Amino acid sequence: MVLAGILYDTDTQAVFGNIEASRRLGEFWSLELELRFTTNTDEEDNLYYFRADDYLGISLKRYF
């Protein structure tokens, strides 16, 4: 399953992106990915305060 979205400001060209994905690997395992990012933010832009908060998370889970 993949869930993705991108917000683009046409006035400032600022971009915020969010991607989440998960996949079952057999009966007991799953793999998950989360990505959040911002680019092209100016000091006047509301997204400016999140410019250093990019995030990438990968997890491998085992179920009993």
PDB file of N, CA, C and O in Angstrom:
ATOM      1  N   MET A   1       0.838  -1.153   0.000  1.00  0.00           N
ATOM      2  CA  MET A   1       0.000   0.000   0.000  1.00  0.00           C
ATOM      3  C   MET A   1       0.900   1.237   0.000  1.00  0.00           C
ATOM      4  O   MET A   1       1.910   1.266   0.703  1.00  0.00           O
ATOM      5  N   VAL A   2       0.545   2.252  -0.777  1.00  0.00           N
ATOM      6  CA  VAL A   2       1.296   3.503  -0.837  1.00  0.00           C
ATOM      7  C   VAL A   2       0.317   4.656  -0.671  1.00  0.00           C
ATOM      8  O   VAL A   2      -0.744   4.695  -1.293  1.00  0.00           O
ATOM      9  N   LEU A   3       0.707   5.597   0.190  1.00  0.00           N
ATOM     10  CA  LEU A   3      -0.051   6.821   0.398  1.00  0.00           C
ATOM     11  C   LEU A   3       0.923   7.965   0.173  1.00  0.00           C
ATOM     12  O   LEU A   3       1.943   8.045   0.857  1.00  0.00           O
ATOM     13  N   ALA A   4       0.629   8.857  -0.777  1.00  0.00           N
ATOM     14  CA  ALA A   4       1.558   9.926  -1.105  1.00  0.00           C
ATOM     15  C   ALA A   4       0.802  11.210  -1.384  1.00  0.00           C
ATOM     16  O   ALA A   4      -0.324  11.198  -1.883  1.00  0.00           O
ATOM     17  N   GLY A   5       1.443  12.313  -1.053  1.00  0.00           N
ATOM     18  CA  GLY A   5       0.862  13.610  -1.340  1.00  0.00           C
ATOM     19  C   GLY A   5       1.946  14.666  -1.399  1.00  0.00           C
ATOM     20  O   GLY A   5       2.939  14.598  -0.676  1.00  0.00           O
ATOM     21  N   ILE A   6       1.744  15.646  -2.273  1.00  0.00           N
ATOM     22  CA  ILE A   6       2.680  16.752  -2.405  1.00  0.00           C
ATOM     23  C   ILE A   6       1.871  18.042  -2.455  1.00  0.00           C
ATOM     24  O   ILE A   6       0.895  18.152  -3.197  1.00  0.00           O
ATOM     25  N   LEU A   7       2.294  19.017  -1.649  1.00  0.00           N
ATOM     26  CA  LEU A   7       1.708  20.349  -1.673  1.00  0.00           C
ATOM     27  C   LEU A   7       2.698  21.288  -2.341  1.00  0.00           C
ATOM     28  O   LEU A   7       3.866  21.340  -1.958  1.00  0.00           O
ATOM     29  N   TYR A   8       2.234  22.031  -3.339  1.00  0.00           N
ATOM     30  CA  TYR A   8       3.102  22.929  -4.100  1.00  0.00           C
ATOM     31  C   TYR A   8       2.493  24.324  -4.088  1.00  0.00           C
ATOM     32  O   TYR A   8       1.345  24.501  -4.495  1.00  0.00           O
ATOM     33  N   ASP A   9       3.245  25.311  -3.630  1.00  0.00           N
ATOM     34  CA  ASP A   9       2.796  26.694  -3.608  1.00  0.00           C
ATOM     35  C   ASP A   9       3.221  27.357  -4.913  1.00  0.00           C
ATOM     36  O   ASP A   9       4.416  27.518  -5.161  1.00  0.00           O
ATOM     37  N   THR A  10       2.273  27.739  -5.739  1.00  0.00           N
ATOM     38  CA  THR A  10       2.601  28.316  -7.044  1.00  0.00           C
ATOM     39  C   THR A  10       3.191  29.716  -6.927  1.00  0.00           C
ATOM     40  O   THR A  10       3.865  30.175  -7.849  1.00  0.00           O
ATOM     41  N   ASP A  11       2.954  30.399  -5.821  1.00  0.00           N
ATOM     42  CA  ASP A  11       3.520  31.738  -5.652  1.00  0.00           C
ATOM     43  C   ASP A  11       4.990  31.688  -5.258  1.00  0.00           C
ATOM     44  O   ASP A  11       5.799  32.435  -5.809  1.00  0.00           O
ATOM     45  N   THR A  12       5.351  30.824  -4.316  1.00  0.00           N
ATOM     46  CA  THR A  12       6.724  30.774  -3.805  1.00  0.00           C
ATOM     47  C   THR A  12       7.513  29.562  -4.282  1.00  0.00           C
ATOM     48  O   THR A  12       8.717  29.491  -4.034  1.00  0.00           O
ATOM     49  N   GLN A  13       6.891  28.620  -4.947  1.00  0.00           N
ATOM     50  CA  GLN A  13       7.482  27.369  -5.403  1.00  0.00           C
ATOM     51  C   GLN A  13       7.959  26.490  -4.236  1.00  0.00           C
ATOM     52  O   GLN A  13       8.820  25.631  -4.427  1.00  0.00           O
ATOM     53  N   ALA A  14       7.416  26.694  -3.050  1.00  0.00           N
ATOM     54  CA  ALA A  14       7.726  25.843  -1.905  1.00  0.00           C
ATOM     55  C   ALA A  14       7.012  24.505  -2.076  1.00  0.00           C
ATOM     56  O   ALA A  14       5.909  24.439  -2.618  1.00  0.00           O
ATOM     57  N   VAL A  15       7.660  23.443  -1.606  1.00  0.00           N
ATOM     58  CA  VAL A  15       7.114  22.093  -1.761  1.00  0.00           C
ATOM     59  C   VAL A  15       7.160  21.375  -0.417  1.00  0.00           C
ATOM     60  O   VAL A  15       8.161  21.424   0.298  1.00  0.00           O
ATOM     61  N   PHE A  16       6.059  20.709  -0.089  1.00  0.00           N
ATOM     62  CA  PHE A  16       6.011  19.797   1.052  1.00  0.00           C
ATOM     63  C   PHE A  16       5.541  18.455   0.530  1.00  0.00           C
ATOM     64  O   PHE A  16       4.542  18.379  -0.186  1.00  0.00           O
ATOM     65  N   GLY A  17       6.261  17.381   0.886  1.00  0.00           N
ATOM     66  CA  GLY A  17       5.894  16.049   0.421  1.00  0.00           C
ATOM     67  C   GLY A  17       5.777  15.066   1.560  1.00  0.00           C
ATOM     68  O   GLY A  17       6.469  15.176   2.573  1.00  0.00           O
ATOM     69  N   ASN A  18       4.888  14.101   1.382  1.00  0.00           N
ATOM     70  CA  ASN A  18       4.659  13.056   2.376  1.00  0.00           C
ATOM     71  C   ASN A  18       4.416  11.744   1.627  1.00  0.00           C
ATOM     72  O   ASN A  18       3.537  11.664   0.768  1.00  0.00           O
ATOM     73  N   ILE A  19       5.190  10.735   1.955  1.00  0.00           N
ATOM     74  CA  ILE A  19       5.028   9.413   1.340  1.00  0.00           C
ATOM     75  C   ILE A  19       5.071   8.364   2.444  1.00  0.00           C
ATOM     76  O   ILE A  19       5.965   8.374   3.290  1.00  0.00           O
ATOM     77  N   GLU A  20       4.097   7.459   2.425  1.00  0.00           N
ATOM     78  CA  GLU A  20       4.063   6.328   3.351  1.00  0.00           C
ATOM     79  C   GLU A  20       3.789   5.072   2.536  1.00  0.00           C
ATOM     80  O   GLU A  20       2.916   5.059   1.669  1.00  0.00           O
ATOM     81  N   ALA A  21       4.536   4.028   2.822  1.00  0.00           N
ATOM     82  CA  ALA A  21       4.358   2.769   2.097  1.00  0.00           C
ATOM     83  C   ALA A  21       4.546   1.607   3.065  1.00  0.00           C
ATOM     84  O   ALA A  21       5.338   1.684   4.004  1.00  0.00           O
ATOM     85  N   SER A  22       3.805   0.531   2.820  1.00  0.00           N
ATOM     86  CA  SER A  22       3.971  -0.682   3.624  1.00  0.00           C
ATOM     87  C   SER A  22       3.758  -1.895   2.739  1.00  0.00           C
ATOM     88  O   SER A  22       3.031  -1.848   1.747  1.00  0.00           O
ATOM     89  N   ARG A  23       4.406  -2.975   3.120  1.00  0.00           N
ATOM     90  CA  ARG A  23       4.340  -4.213   2.335  1.00  0.00           C
ATOM     91  C   ARG A  23       4.497  -5.394   3.276  1.00  0.00           C
ATOM     92  O   ARG A  23       5.415  -5.429   4.096  1.00  0.00           O
ATOM     93  N   ARG A  24       3.592  -6.363   3.153  1.00  0.00           N
ATOM     94  CA  ARG A  24       3.729  -7.626   3.892  1.00  0.00           C
ATOM     95  C   ARG A  24       4.767  -8.482   3.195  1.00  0.00           C
ATOM     96  O   ARG A  24       4.772  -8.597   1.969  1.00  0.00           O
ATOM     97  N   LEU A  25       5.648  -9.083   3.983  1.00  0.00           N
ATOM     98  CA  LEU A  25       6.672  -9.976   3.460  1.00  0.00           C
ATOM     99  C   LEU A  25       6.433 -11.361   4.057  1.00  0.00           C
ATOM    100  O   LEU A  25       7.087 -11.757   5.022  1.00  0.00           O
ATOM    101  N   GLY A  26       5.523 -12.060   3.490  1.00  0.00           N
ATOM    102  CA  GLY A  26       5.179 -13.366   4.024  1.00  0.00           C
ATOM    103  C   GLY A  26       4.167 -13.251   5.154  1.00  0.00           C
ATOM    104  O   GLY A  26       3.486 -12.235   5.296  1.00  0.00           O
ATOM    105  N   GLU A  27       4.079 -14.301   5.951  1.00  0.00           N
ATOM    106  CA  GLU A  27       3.066 -14.375   7.004  1.00  0.00           C
ATOM    107  C   GLU A  27       3.442 -13.591   8.250  1.00  0.00           C
ATOM    108  O   GLU A  27       2.556 -13.106   8.954  1.00  0.00           O
ATOM    109  N   PHE A  28       4.734 -13.452   8.543  1.00  0.00           N
ATOM    110  CA  PHE A  28       5.164 -12.892   9.824  1.00  0.00           C
ATOM    111  C   PHE A  28       5.877 -11.547   9.735  1.00  0.00           C
ATOM    112  O   PHE A  28       6.147 -10.947  10.776  1.00  0.00           O
ATOM    113  N   TRP A  29       6.194 -11.048   8.551  1.00  0.00           N
ATOM    114  CA  TRP A  29       7.017  -9.852   8.413  1.00  0.00           C
ATOM    115  C   TRP A  29       6.296  -8.760   7.631  1.00  0.00           C
ATOM    116  O   TRP A  29       5.474  -9.047   6.761  1.00  0.00           O
ATOM    117  N   SER A  30       6.612  -7.508   7.946  1.00  0.00           N
ATOM    118  CA  SER A  30       6.159  -6.377   7.142  1.00  0.00           C
ATOM    119  C   SER A  30       7.270  -5.326   7.088  1.00  0.00           C
ATOM    120  O   SER A  30       8.067  -5.195   8.018  1.00  0.00           O
ATOM    121  N   LEU A  31       7.306  -4.590   5.992  1.00  0.00           N
ATOM    122  CA  LEU A  31       8.288  -3.540   5.768  1.00  0.00           C
ATOM    123  C   LEU A  31       7.528  -2.232   5.588  1.00  0.00           C
ATOM    124  O   LEU A  31       6.573  -2.170   4.815  1.00  0.00           O
ATOM    125  N   GLU A  32       7.949  -1.180   6.303  1.00  0.00           N
ATOM    126  CA  GLU A  32       7.263   0.110   6.239  1.00  0.00           C
ATOM    127  C   GLU A  32       8.266   1.222   5.957  1.00  0.00           C
ATOM    128  O   GLU A  32       9.408   1.176   6.413  1.00  0.00           O
ATOM    129  N   LEU A  33       7.820   2.226   5.193  1.00  0.00           N
ATOM    130  CA  LEU A  33       8.643   3.368   4.831  1.00  0.00           C
ATOM    131  C   LEU A  33       7.834   4.636   5.050  1.00  0.00           C
ATOM    132  O   LEU A  33       6.664   4.697   4.672  1.00  0.00           O
ATOM    133  N   GLU A  34       8.447   5.655   5.659  1.00  0.00           N
ATOM    134  CA  GLU A  34       7.834   6.965   5.826  1.00  0.00           C
ATOM    135  C   GLU A  34       8.837   8.021   5.384  1.00  0.00           C
ATOM    136  O   GLU A  34      10.006   7.967   5.766  1.00  0.00           O
ATOM    137  N   LEU A  35       8.385   8.990   4.574  1.00  0.00           N
ATOM    138  CA  LEU A  35       9.242  10.065   4.102  1.00  0.00           C
ATOM    139  C   LEU A  35       8.461  11.360   4.137  1.00  0.00           C
ATOM    140  O   LEU A  35       7.356  11.442   3.601  1.00  0.00           O
ATOM    141  N   ARG A  36       9.040  12.383   4.774  1.00  0.00           N
ATOM    142  CA  ARG A  36       8.464  13.726   4.801  1.00  0.00           C
ATOM    143  C   ARG A  36       9.582  14.715   4.481  1.00  0.00           C
ATOM    144  O   ARG A  36      10.691  14.595   5.002  1.00  0.00           O
ATOM    145  N   PHE A  37       9.283  15.702   3.612  1.00  0.00           N
ATOM    146  CA  PHE A  37      10.315  16.645   3.216  1.00  0.00           C
ATOM    147  C   PHE A  37       9.720  17.989   2.825  1.00  0.00           C
ATOM    148  O   PHE A  37       8.548  18.081   2.461  1.00  0.00           O
ATOM    149  N   THR A  38      10.545  19.032   2.905  1.00  0.00           N
ATOM    150  CA  THR A  38      10.204  20.362   2.423  1.00  0.00           C
ATOM    151  C   THR A  38      11.373  20.890   1.607  1.00  0.00           C
ATOM    152  O   THR A  38      12.530  20.599   1.912  1.00  0.00           O
ATOM    153  N   THR A  39      11.072  21.670   0.562  1.00  0.00           N
ATOM    154  CA  THR A  39      12.108  22.290  -0.257  1.00  0.00           C
ATOM    155  C   THR A  39      11.655  23.677  -0.701  1.00  0.00           C
ATOM    156  O   THR A  39      10.468  24.000  -0.667  1.00  0.00           O
ATOM    157  N   ASN A  40      12.615  24.481  -1.114  1.00  0.00           N
ATOM    158  CA  ASN A  40      12.369  25.818  -1.676  1.00  0.00           C
ATOM    159  C   ASN A  40      11.562  26.724  -0.756  1.00  0.00           C
ATOM    160  O   ASN A  40      10.631  27.388  -1.211  1.00  0.00           O
ATOM    161  N   THR A  41      11.895  26.762   0.511  1.00  0.00           N
ATOM    162  CA  THR A  41      11.160  27.616   1.438  1.00  0.00           C
ATOM    163  C   THR A  41      11.931  28.912   1.692  1.00  0.00           C
ATOM    164  O   THR A  41      13.136  28.884   1.940  1.00  0.00           O
ATOM    165  N   ASP A  42      11.237  30.038   1.628  1.00  0.00           N
ATOM    166  CA  ASP A  42      11.801  31.347   1.950  1.00  0.00           C
ATOM    167  C   ASP A  42      11.444  31.711   3.385  1.00  0.00           C
ATOM    168  O   ASP A  42      10.583  31.074   3.993  1.00  0.00           O
ATOM    169  N   GLU A  43      12.097  32.725   3.923  1.00  0.00           N
ATOM    170  CA  GLU A  43      11.842  33.148   5.295  1.00  0.00           C
ATOM    171  C   GLU A  43      10.417  33.636   5.506  1.00  0.00           C
ATOM    172  O   GLU A  43       9.905  33.547   6.621  1.00  0.00           O
ATOM    173  N   GLU A  44       9.764  34.146   4.474  1.00  0.00           N
ATOM    174  CA  GLU A  44       8.380  34.615   4.590  1.00  0.00           C
ATOM    175  C   GLU A  44       7.366  33.482   4.488  1.00  0.00           C
ATOM    176  O   GLU A  44       6.187  33.677   4.784  1.00  0.00           O
ATOM    177  N   ASP A  45       7.809  32.314   4.076  1.00  0.00           N
ATOM    178  CA  ASP A  45       6.925  31.169   3.852  1.00  0.00           C
ATOM    179  C   ASP A  45       6.611  30.460   5.174  1.00  0.00           C
ATOM    180  O   ASP A  45       7.480  30.331   6.036  1.00  0.00           O
ATOM    181  N   ASN A  46       5.363  30.004   5.328  1.00  0.00           N
ATOM    182  CA  ASN A  46       4.966  29.270   6.534  1.00  0.00           C
ATOM    183  C   ASN A  46       5.727  27.952   6.695  1.00  0.00           C
ATOM    184  O   ASN A  46       5.936  27.501   7.821  1.00  0.00           O
ATOM    185  N   LEU A  47       6.139  27.336   5.605  1.00  0.00           N
ATOM    186  CA  LEU A  47       6.889  26.080   5.669  1.00  0.00           C
ATOM    187  C   LEU A  47       8.350  26.281   6.062  1.00  0.00           C
ATOM    188  O   LEU A  47       9.062  25.301   6.285  1.00  0.00           O
ATOM    189  N   TYR A  48       8.811  27.522   6.150  1.00  0.00           N
ATOM    190  CA  TYR A  48      10.206  27.816   6.473  1.00  0.00           C
ATOM    191  C   TYR A  48      10.628  27.187   7.806  1.00  0.00           C
ATOM    192  O   TYR A  48      11.766  26.740   7.946  1.00  0.00           O
ATOM    193  N   TYR A  49       9.731  27.153   8.765  1.00  0.00           N
ATOM    194  CA  TYR A  49      10.058  26.631  10.095  1.00  0.00           C
ATOM    195  C   TYR A  49      10.205  25.104  10.104  1.00  0.00           C
ATOM    196  O   TYR A  49      10.702  24.537  11.077  1.00  0.00           O
ATOM    197  N   PHE A  50       9.780  24.446   9.041  1.00  0.00           N
ATOM    198  CA  PHE A  50       9.899  22.993   8.925  1.00  0.00           C
ATOM    199  C   PHE A  50      11.024  22.579   7.987  1.00  0.00           C
ATOM    200  O   PHE A  50      11.140  21.399   7.657  1.00  0.00           O
ATOM    201  N   ARG A  51      11.851  23.515   7.552  1.00  0.00           N
ATOM    202  CA  ARG A  51      12.869  23.232   6.537  1.00  0.00           C
ATOM    203  C   ARG A  51      13.899  22.213   6.985  1.00  0.00           C
ATOM    204  O   ARG A  51      14.469  21.512   6.149  1.00  0.00           O
ATOM    205  N   ALA A  52      14.153  22.111   8.285  1.00  0.00           N
ATOM    206  CA  ALA A  52      15.150  21.164   8.795  1.00  0.00           C
ATOM    207  C   ALA A  52      14.510  19.917   9.387  1.00  0.00           C
ATOM    208  O   ALA A  52      15.184  19.136  10.059  1.00  0.00           O
ATOM    209  N   ASP A  53      13.226  19.721   9.148  1.00  0.00           N
ATOM    210  CA  ASP A  53      12.506  18.599   9.742  1.00  0.00           C
ATOM    211  C   ASP A  53      12.234  17.472   8.753  1.00  0.00           C
ATOM    212  O   ASP A  53      11.256  16.742   8.914  1.00  0.00           O
ATOM    213  N   ASP A  54      13.073  17.313   7.737  1.00  0.00           N
ATOM    214  CA  ASP A  54      12.916  16.185   6.816  1.00  0.00           C
ATOM    215  C   ASP A  54      13.079  14.891   7.604  1.00  0.00           C
ATOM    216  O   ASP A  54      13.845  14.823   8.566  1.00  0.00           O
ATOM    217  N   TYR A  55      12.345  13.866   7.179  1.00  0.00           N
ATOM    218  CA  TYR A  55      12.321  12.619   7.941  1.00  0.00           C
ATOM    219  C   TYR A  55      12.251  11.434   6.993  1.00  0.00           C
ATOM    220  O   TYR A  55      11.472  11.435   6.039  1.00  0.00           O
ATOM    221  N   LEU A  56      13.063  10.432   7.259  1.00  0.00           N
ATOM    222  CA  LEU A  56      12.996   9.156   6.558  1.00  0.00           C
ATOM    223  C   LEU A  56      13.039   8.058   7.605  1.00  0.00           C
ATOM    224  O   LEU A  56      13.978   7.975   8.397  1.00  0.00           O
ATOM    225  N   GLY A  57      12.024   7.224   7.600  1.00  0.00           N
ATOM    226  CA  GLY A  57      11.967   6.110   8.535  1.00  0.00           C
ATOM    227  C   GLY A  57      11.689   4.808   7.796  1.00  0.00           C
ATOM    228  O   GLY A  57      10.805   4.744   6.942  1.00  0.00           O
ATOM    229  N   ILE A  58      12.443   3.785   8.126  1.00  0.00           N
ATOM    230  CA  ILE A  58      12.254   2.453   7.546  1.00  0.00           C
ATOM    231  C   ILE A  58      12.176   1.472   8.710  1.00  0.00           C
ATOM    232  O   ILE A  58      13.028   1.476   9.598  1.00  0.00           O
ATOM    233  N   SER A  59      11.157   0.642   8.695  1.00  0.00           N
ATOM    234  CA  SER A  59      11.036  -0.337   9.774  1.00  0.00           C
ATOM    235  C   SER A  59      10.674  -1.696   9.208  1.00  0.00           C
ATOM    236  O   SER A  59       9.918  -1.819   8.245  1.00  0.00           O
ATOM    237  N   LEU A  60      11.238  -2.705   9.839  1.00  0.00           N
ATOM    238  CA  LEU A  60      10.959  -4.096   9.526  1.00  0.00           C
ATOM    239  C   LEU A  60      10.346  -4.701  10.782  1.00  0.00           C
ATOM    240  O   LEU A  60      10.970  -4.696  11.843  1.00  0.00           O
ATOM    241  N   LYS A  61       9.130  -5.220  10.669  1.00  0.00           N
ATOM    242  CA  LYS A  61       8.418  -5.730  11.827  1.00  0.00           C
ATOM    243  C   LYS A  61       8.139  -7.225  11.678  1.00  0.00           C
ATOM    244  O   LYS A  61       7.881  -7.720  10.581  1.00  0.00           O
ATOM    245  N   ARG A  62       8.198  -7.928  12.807  1.00  0.00           N
ATOM    246  CA  ARG A  62       7.865  -9.342  12.829  1.00  0.00           C
ATOM    247  C   ARG A  62       6.670  -9.540  13.739  1.00  0.00           C
ATOM    248  O   ARG A  62       6.647  -9.041  14.864  1.00  0.00           O
ATOM    249  N   TYR A  63       5.691 -10.259  13.259  1.00  0.00           N
ATOM    250  CA  TYR A  63       4.467 -10.530  13.992  1.00  0.00           C
ATOM    251  C   TYR A  63       4.462 -11.969  14.519  1.00  0.00           C
ATOM    252  O   TYR A  63       4.977 -12.875  13.864  1.00  0.00           O
ATOM    253  N   PHE A  64       3.881 -12.172  15.699  1.00  0.00           N
ATOM    254  CA  PHE A  64       3.822 -13.504  16.302  1.00  0.00           C
ATOM    255  C   PHE A  64       2.465 -14.107  16.145  1.00  0.00           C
ATOM    256  O   PHE A  64       2.232 -15.229  16.594  1.00  0.00           O
TER     257      PHE A  64
END
